[in-house]
Amino acid sequence: MLTRRLLAGAVACAIAACAPAGAATAAATQPDFPTVLYGAAYYHEYMPYERLDKDVQMIKAAGFNVVRLGESTWSLWEPEDGRFDYAWMDRVVDAMGKAGIKVIMGTPTYSIPAWMAHQHPEILATKLGGAKNTYGMRQNMNTDAPAYRFYAERLIRRIAAHYKDNPNVIGWQVDNETGSYGAANDGVFIRFQHYLEKKFGTPENLSRAWFLNYWGQNLHTWEDLPRPDGAQSTGYKLEWSRWGQMRVTDFLHWQAQLIRECAGPRQFVTHDFSGSLHADVNEEAVARGLDIPGVNIYHWGTQDQYNGADQKLQADFTRSLKGGNFLVTETNAQTTDWSSSFQYPPYDGQFREDVYTHLSNGADMVEYWHWASIHANQETYWKGVLSHDLEPNRAYAEMSRTGHELQKIGPRLVGLRIHNDVAILWSRDSLNAVNDMPFAKSSQWGAGGSNADYGAQVRQIHRALYDLNVGTDFVFPETQDLSAYKVLIVPMLYVADDALLQRIADYVRKGGHVVMTFKSGFTNENAAVRWTMAPGPLRQALGFHYQEFSNLAQPLALKGDPYHTGADNKVRYWAEFLQLDTAKALAWYDHPFFGRWPAITSNQYGSGKAVYEGTYLSDQLQKAVLQSVLQEQGLIGPDQQLPANIQARTGVNRFGKTIRYYFNYSGAPASFAYRHKAGTDLLTSHAVKADETVNLGPWDLAIVEEN
């Protein structure tokens, strides 16, 4: 417990640092940047010798116009309890400002100083099973701990007030790659119990929802609620995962509110998600408290494996969080990894192509992690723009070329508005529940992993759309209006309440087209299997019912190769024994037993149509099914007929002009026929005529602004 002296200090600090606003204020509108922000995270405190002036000169010479500072070194901001130091950072901010380089300041709360861990060991997270984190690694704390919140608030208020009027500081990043950190401390559990009390009202209601009569574990007093460490209840485990997400959301909204109370009104608030599609972070909920979301997008495929696919997945998800643009707060500079085992520096051209890949996906900023490679400790080989010698190099030269291009054309690329006709429904509850009850384990009873899961299928579907050059958004269980999309793809919606299933059915009835995969509608919002015949509330829209399902010991072919995929005409892992009501079969299993049931169906419902996959398709088969649906909806055009290595992106810039990006993700020259309105390649200033053949060099691109 904090002492009265600490609590009194907290109040005094809040008044001294900035005036609390009282009630929460709404997030500001998305910031409007005059040009693309391009730069790197900069840590002068990591340098082995004094070189601030040289770094600033090199940063400016590269055409960089933004740096991220301060999020990693609480121990310098507050070297001792209650003693604050700003001078070390002030000189960096001032030097950047004099060079015309803007600053995004981070709250340094993801790595606590040693003195805090020594004075308050209760801050460290206790995991399920009782293991307690030790000091040394970052993100080792329980972010709900009263002592941690006290120190974090005190520091955030002081730093925000210190820089609120500084014209060089344009925004704030709250925390860094926040997760739940697996914290199951006593205080976390007690708050979870109070949350359950509010949600379910009585322990009897909870027992019914979670079917706790099983094994005689039903509750009659809240004090009897067991800890989650050994929970077998599917409802309990799902609710515990939701609680972890709520904790992350609460923590980041709390920080965002502190910044809004203390910082300047022109300074935006962001957070850098560690990639996307997380099990323990509700990115949609967090984003509601941000002015603009940020995301750290690292592509693990480099050199010959570089293709832009993972960047687009992460970007599509992040862009969908608030239906607008986003910031790439970290991306590959040179090589990555916490060891020297995966050092694959990009080929010539890939540094530049990667920047434009992010911009084509709706990013308004691209920042490298980080400016200079670190000379010791965990991230020694997670290299920066500069290598360990801190001198100009191949990466710096190519990034400088890109920076100078953006100085000219950045205003025409920033704020790109992207409209897509296709969306994927993302269900974090289904991810967690399917992980709890996997359908494709590699071994029975043992601790083996899964050969496929919810996340794998989402990625498979997105990759198929990517290969087809089809733009994609994400929607969420909370999304009320789906009518903006011609095609809605619903992977494995294992957990859903009746209201969500009804919205999907209504979307079809009113003219929408759905592609849905197996296990959808199987359990309710508490991960309890529905006690009506599958697929429950979806039966009328899907046009079939079923009572049985089976794992597949071996891949099966579809009869007659209906989608012409040859050797890839295979399904695996799972098969539902679909019995047709009004639906029509699009494909059947080629098997003496399974062959009596269809593998893929289509049902006309109202003005729309629902295609259902009762099994796990091969990658090429999935692509072929989606292509057939897109073709039917008139969504196959010239960009879907480009050569395999050419990827296209389209948006509208702030001048109302259509921007078309074309990427050659290969090491060989490529060409394609440009089938759109005439325009100008912004990178070369050359005119591009309709139906002209455009030639791209290895790892090169064109950006056509239509006339």
VENLINRA-V133705 format. One record per residue. N is the residue number from 1. RES is the residue in one small letter. D_LAST is the distance of its C-alpha to the last C-alpha in Angstrom with 2 decimals. Layout:
BEGIN
N,RES,D_LAST  N,RES,D_LAST
END
This chain:
BEGIN
1,m,66.01  2,l,64.82  3,t,67.62  4,r,67.98  5,r,67.28  6,l,63.89  7,l,62.98  8,a,64.04  9,g,62.04  10,a,58.95  11,v,59.28  12,a,59.95  13,c,57.02  14,a,54.61  15,i,55.83  16,a,55.73  17,a,52.32  18,c,50.39  19,a,51.22  20,p,50.68  21,a,48.50  22,g,50.77  23,a,48.80  24,a,45.67  25,t,42.47  26,a,39.25  27,a,36.48  28,a,33.87  29,t,30.30  30,q,27.96  31,p,27.40  32,d,24.17  33,f,23.59  34,p,21.66  35,t,20.72  36,v,21.72  37,l,25.50  38,y,26.77  39,g,30.47  40,a,33.76  41,a,36.96  42,y,39.45  43,y,43.22  44,h,45.12  45,e,48.22  46,y,48.02  47,m,48.14  48,p,51.38  49,y,51.52  50,e,50.07  51,r,46.61  52,l,44.49  53,d,43.50  54,k,42.54  55,d,40.48  56,v,38.57  57,q,37.91  58,m,36.63  59,i,34.51  60,k,32.83  61,a,32.50  62,a,30.66  63,g,27.89  64,f,29.27  65,n,29.06  66,v,31.15  67,v,34.46  68,r,36.50  69,l,40.15  70,g,43.51  71,e,43.45  72,s,45.90  73,t,48.89  74,w,50.89  75,s,53.95  76,l,52.67  77,w,51.59  78,e,55.03  79,p,57.42  80,e,60.34  81,d,60.75  82,g,59.84  83,r,59.13  84,f,55.50  85,d,53.81  86,y,50.43  87,a,50.95  88,w,49.82  89,m,46.41  90,d,46.17  91,r,46.16  92,v,43.26  93,v,41.18  94,d,42.06  95,a,41.22  96,m,37.79  97,g,37.17  98,k,38.18  99,a,35.63  100,g,32.81  101,i,32.85  102,k,32.83  103,v,35.38  104,i,35.54  105,m,39.26  106,g,40.91  107,t,44.08  108,p,46.54  109,t,48.20  110,y,47.72  111,s,50.41  112,i,53.60  113,p,55.85  114,a,59.17  115,w,61.26  116,m,59.80  117,a,60.57  118,h,64.08  119,q,64.74  120,h,63.18  121,p,63.31  122,e,62.76  123,i,59.08  124,l,58.61  125,a,57.52  126,t,60.08  127,k,58.67  128,l,59.80  129,g,63.15  130,g,64.15  131,a,62.72  132,k,61.91  133,n,59.17  134,t,60.39  135,y,58.91  136,g,56.69  137,m,53.49  138,r,50.79  139,q,50.10  140,n,53.76  141,m,54.46  142,n,54.95  143,t,52.35  144,d,54.53  145,a,57.57  146,p,58.74  147,a,59.40  148,y,55.95  149,r,54.29  150,f,56.47  151,y,55.60  152,a,51.89  153,e,51.68  154,r,53.66  155,l,51.41  156,i,48.08  157,r,49.19  158,r,50.33  159,i,47.28  160,a,44.85  161,a,46.91  162,h,47.13  163,y,43.35  164,k,42.22  165,d,41.75  166,n,40.47  167,p,36.98  168,n,36.28  169,v,36.80  170,i,33.68  171,g,34.81  172,w,37.59  173,q,37.91  174,v,40.90  175,d,43.08  176,n,41.75  177,e,41.19  178,t,43.75  179,g,45.73  180,s,49.02  181,y,50.80  182,g,53.24  183,a,55.34  184,a,58.29  185,n,60.49  186,d,63.10  187,g,61.05  188,v,58.00  189,f,60.25  190,i,61.97  191,r,58.71  192,f,57.65  193,q,60.91  194,h,60.27  195,y,56.79  196,l,58.45  197,e,61.04  198,k,58.38  199,k,56.35  200,f,59.27  201,g,61.94  202,t,64.95  203,p,65.74  204,e,66.76  205,n,63.29  206,l,61.80  207,s,64.40  208,r,63.49  209,a,59.73  210,w,60.34  211,f,63.20  212,l,65.51  213,n,68.59  214,y,67.69  215,w,70.19  216,g,71.65  217,q,69.14  218,n,68.63  219,l,68.81  220,h,70.92  221,t,70.40  222,w,67.32  223,e,69.45  224,d,69.85  225,l,66.14  226,p,66.12  227,r,63.81  228,p,60.79  229,d,62.06  230,g,63.76  231,a,62.05  232,q,62.04  233,s,60.55  234,t,57.03  235,g,56.49  236,y,57.76  237,k,55.57  238,l,52.44  239,e,53.33  240,w,54.09  241,s,50.63  242,r,49.16  243,w,51.41  244,g,50.08  245,q,46.52  246,m,47.69  247,r,49.31  248,v,46.12  249,t,44.20  250,d,46.99  251,f,47.15  252,l,43.47  253,h,43.27  254,w,46.42  255,q,44.91  256,a,41.70  257,q,43.92  258,l,45.97  259,i,42.90  260,r,41.76  261,e,45.27  262,c,45.50  263,a,42.12  264,g,39.86  265,p,37.64  266,r,34.48  267,q,35.24  268,f,33.74  269,v,35.77  270,t,34.82  271,h,36.77  272,d,36.11  273,f,36.93  274,s,38.41  275,g,35.90  276,s,35.91  277,l,37.75  278,h,41.06  279,a,44.38  280,d,45.78  281,v,42.81  282,n,41.21  283,e,37.77  284,e,36.65  285,a,39.60  286,v,39.25  287,a,35.58  288,r,36.64  289,g,38.38  290,l,35.50  291,d,32.63  292,i,30.44  293,p,31.72  294,g,31.95  295,v,32.76  296,n,34.24  297,i,32.51  298,y,34.48  299,h,33.74  300,w,37.06  301,g,35.68  302,t,34.94  303,q,35.06  304,d,35.08  305,q,34.90  306,y,31.67  307,n,29.03  308,g,27.30  309,a,29.02  310,d,31.27  311,q,28.67  312,k,26.62  313,l,29.81  314,q,30.76  315,a,27.33  316,d,26.95  317,f,30.41  318,t,30.01  319,r,26.70  320,s,28.52  321,l,31.42  322,k,29.88  323,g,26.72  324,g,24.58  325,n,23.86  326,f,26.68  327,l,28.08  328,v,29.14  329,t,32.39  330,e,33.76  331,t,32.61  332,n,34.10  333,a,34.56  334,q,36.77  335,t,39.39  336,t,40.77  337,d,44.09  338,w,47.33  339,s,49.07  340,s,48.41  341,s,48.29  342,f,44.55  343,q,43.16  344,y,40.15  345,p,37.83  346,p,34.22  347,y,33.35  348,d,31.26  349,g,27.59  350,q,28.49  351,f,28.80  352,r,25.19  353,e,23.88  354,d,25.86  355,v,24.24  356,y,20.73  357,t,22.37  358,h,23.60  359,l,20.38  360,s,18.54  361,n,21.43  362,g,21.05  363,a,23.21  364,d,22.89  365,m,25.64  366,v,27.08  367,e,30.66  368,y,32.99  369,w,36.54  370,h,37.75  371,w,37.92  372,a,41.23  373,s,43.35  374,i,46.53  375,h,49.83  376,a,51.99  377,n,52.26  378,q,50.36  379,e,46.84  380,t,47.90  381,y,45.73  382,w,42.68  383,k,41.21  384,g,38.87  385,v,36.40  386,l,39.55  387,s,42.37  388,h,45.97  389,d,46.38  390,l,43.76  391,e,42.33  392,p,38.82  393,n,38.09  394,r,35.60  395,a,33.96  396,y,33.75  397,a,32.13  398,e,29.31  399,m,28.83  400,s,28.76  401,r,25.98  402,t,23.99  403,g,25.02  404,h,23.86  405,e,20.39  406,l,20.25  407,q,21.48  408,k,18.26  409,i,15.60  410,g,17.83  411,p,16.61  412,r,13.13  413,l,15.09  414,v,18.03  415,g,18.56  416,l,16.43  417,r,17.19  418,i,18.24  419,h,19.41  420,n,21.80  421,d,23.88  422,v,26.73  423,a,29.27  424,i,32.44  425,l,35.45  426,w,37.07  427,s,40.79  428,r,42.54  429,d,45.80  430,s,45.46  431,l,44.75  432,n,47.94  433,a,50.08  434,v,49.21  435,n,49.91  436,d,53.28  437,m,53.97  438,p,52.14  439,f,51.93  440,a,51.75  441,k,54.17  442,s,55.20  443,s,58.89  444,q,61.10  445,w,62.82  446,g,61.91  447,a,59.34  448,g,56.91  449,g,53.21  450,s,50.92  451,n,49.18  452,a,46.45  453,d,45.75  454,y,43.33  455,g,41.05  456,a,41.00  457,q,39.91  458,v,37.08  459,r,35.86  460,q,36.37  461,i,34.29  462,h,31.43  463,r,31.55  464,a,31.45  465,l,28.26  466,y,26.83  467,d,27.78  468,l,26.04  469,n,22.74  470,v,23.25  471,g,22.37  472,t,25.57  473,d,26.99  474,f,30.66  475,v,32.80  476,f,36.37  477,p,39.71  478,e,39.27  479,t,35.94  480,q,36.96  481,d,33.93  482,l,32.55  483,s,30.84  484,a,27.27  485,y,27.57  486,k,27.92  487,v,30.00  488,l,32.44  489,i,34.25  490,v,37.65  491,p,39.41  492,m,43.17  493,l,43.51  494,y,47.13  495,v,47.64  496,a,46.51  497,d,48.18  498,d,48.49  499,a,45.90  500,l,43.11  501,l,44.19  502,q,44.26  503,r,40.68  504,i,39.56  505,a,41.69  506,d,40.33  507,y,36.73  508,v,37.67  509,r,39.68  510,k,36.81  511,g,34.46  512,g,33.37  513,h,33.78  514,v,35.76  515,v,36.63  516,m,39.76  517,t,42.06  518,f,45.81  519,k,47.94  520,s,45.73  521,g,47.72  522,f,50.83  523,t,51.92  524,n,51.69  525,e,50.49  526,n,53.68  527,a,53.22  528,a,56.11  529,v,55.89  530,r,55.65  531,w,58.90  532,t,57.34  533,m,56.50  534,a,53.27  535,p,50.40  536,g,51.81  537,p,49.56  538,l,46.89  539,r,49.25  540,q,48.14  541,a,44.42  542,l,44.97  543,g,47.67  544,f,50.23  545,h,52.94  546,y,54.67  547,q,57.72  548,e,57.67  549,f,55.48  550,s,56.16  551,n,55.07  552,l,54.41  553,a,56.58  554,q,54.57  555,p,51.10  556,l,51.14  557,a,49.22  558,l,47.78  559,k,49.55  560,g,47.90  561,d,44.85  562,p,42.82  563,y,39.46  564,h,40.06  565,t,40.02  566,g,43.10  567,a,44.84  568,d,42.72  569,n,44.06  570,k,46.00  571,v,46.61  572,r,48.81  573,y,50.54  574,w,50.82  575,a,51.39  576,e,51.92  577,f,54.21  578,l,52.00  579,q,53.86  580,l,51.74  581,d,52.07  582,t,49.13  583,a,46.76  584,k,46.30  585,a,46.60  586,l,43.64  587,a,45.65  588,w,49.29  589,y,51.06  590,d,52.80  591,h,56.14  592,p,59.63  593,f,59.70  594,f,56.13  595,g,55.14  596,r,56.37  597,w,53.49  598,p,49.76  599,a,47.48  600,i,44.24  601,t,44.17  602,s,41.90  603,n,42.84  604,q,41.44  605,y,42.11  606,g,41.23  607,s,37.67  608,g,36.63  609,k,37.78  610,a,39.22  611,v,39.44  612,y,42.13  613,e,42.99  614,g,46.69  615,t,46.68  616,y,44.81  617,l,42.52  618,s,41.79  619,d,38.35  620,q,37.25  621,l,38.86  622,q,37.09  623,k,33.73  624,a,34.71  625,v,35.85  626,l,32.66  627,q,30.58  628,s,32.67  629,v,32.12  630,l,28.34  631,q,28.41  632,e,30.46  633,q,28.03  634,g,25.03  635,l,23.53  636,i,23.51  637,g,20.30  638,p,18.67  639,d,18.70  640,q,22.39  641,q,23.13  642,l,22.00  643,p,24.81  644,a,27.18  645,n,26.28  646,i,22.50  647,q,21.42  648,a,18.07  649,r,17.07  650,t,14.43  651,g,13.98  652,v,12.16  653,n,12.41  654,r,14.16  655,f,11.25  656,g,10.36  657,k,7.31  658,t,8.30  659,i,9.86  660,r,11.58  661,y,14.70  662,y,16.84  663,f,20.39  664,n,23.15  665,y,26.25  666,s,28.72  667,g,30.61  668,a,29.69  669,p,26.63  670,a,24.38  671,s,21.70  672,f,19.68  673,a,17.62  674,y,13.98  675,r,13.88  676,h,10.53  677,k,7.21  678,a,6.07  679,g,4.70  680,t,7.24  681,d,10.62  682,l,11.64  683,l,15.22  684,t,15.34  685,s,12.53  686,h,12.34  687,a,9.62  688,v,9.71  689,k,10.06  690,a,10.89  691,d,14.58  692,e,14.82  693,t,17.59  694,v,16.85  695,n,20.02  696,l,21.06  697,g,24.30  698,p,26.93  699,w,25.96  700,d,22.47  701,l,18.94  702,a,15.25  703,i,12.65  704,v,9.14  705,e,6.49  706,e,3.79  707,n,0.00
END
